[in-house]
Amino acid sequence: MFARQTLRALAAPSGVPKTTLVLHLKEEQQLRARSSYVRPHLTAPAPSEARHILPPTNVTKNQVFADMNSYIHVDETWFFLTKVKMRFYAYEDEVIHPRLASCGNDHSIKI
């Protein structure tokens, strides 16, 4: 599926020139670029943990968030980037399977 992201990547393994693919795209209206988004795949304890992201000490009495200007947060998971939106060339009758990403503490999605 990842070989279908661009016309150049689609033309290389199939052996069909890119110009022929462009003409086929214009003639055949069923072949088009379709988007696929990453959807979060939460495990069983994750939804209950997601409710408790901010402890009550970070919220003041009048429900205004306290500023975090005195905190420095360095996150090493910036090296594990995932593209949220990808485009693939596919026919209308083809099924593009959903891309699931587990959002854990080790590899969270940062885009």
N, C-alpha and C positions, 0 to 999 in steps of 0.2 A: 504494500500500500504506500510505503514511503517513496517508492520510485515513481509515483504519479503526482508529485507535488508541482512540478513545472513541466512545460512542454519539452524542454531539453532532456530532463530526466525520464520522461515518458518515451522519447524517441530513441534514446541510447540502447536500452535492453531489447526493444522490439525490432530495431533495425529499420524502422520507417523514418524517413526524413521529417524534420520539424515542419517544413513548409507543407508537406502532405497532410500532417496532422492538423495544421491550421485550416486547410481547405476542408478537411473532414469535419472539423468543428463547425464551420459555416454551413455545410450541407446537412449534416446530421444534428438536429436540434436536441437529441437525447443525451449527447455527450457534452458535459459542462463541468465547470469547476464547482465543487460543493465543499462547504465548510464543515469542519469537525472540531468541536470544543472539548476541552478536558473537563470532566465532571468529577467532583470529589467523591471518593469512595470511602465512606465512614464505616468503621468497624463498630461492633456492638457497644463498647463503653464510650466511644467518641462523642455521640450526641449528648450524653449526660455530662461529659467533661467540658463540652463546648459552652454550656450554660454558665460555667464558673470560671470564665477566662479572667474577668476582672474581679478581684476580691472586694468586699465592701469597704476596705480601708482606702481604696483609690477614689471613691466617690464621696463627695461632701454631702452635707445634710440636705441641701436644696437640689440635689441630683445634677450637679455640674461636675464634670470631670476635672480633677486636679491636673495642673500642668506637670509635665514630666521633663522640664528643661534641665533639671539637675541630674538626670539619669543618662547614661551612655549605654546603648545596647549594640553590641557587636554580634552579628549573626554569621556563623560560618556556612550556613546553608545557602548562601547566595551563589555558591559554586554548583548547586544542583538545580539549575534553571530548567524549566519545562515550558515549551511553547503552548500557550493556552489555545490559540486558534491556528489550525492548519487547514490548507486548502488542497483538495485532491481532485484529479480529473477522473470522473466516473460516469457511467451511464445511469439513467434514471431508475432502472430496475435493479441496480446493484445496491446492496445494503452496506452502508458504512458503519462499522461497529463502533460503539462508543468507547472513547479512551478514558479509562478510569485511573485516578491517581489517589493513592492513599496519602492523606495529609497527616503525617506523623511529626513527632518532634525532631527527628533526624533529617528528614527530607521534605520540608514544607515548600509549597510552590510560591515563588517570589517573582512576580512579573510587574 
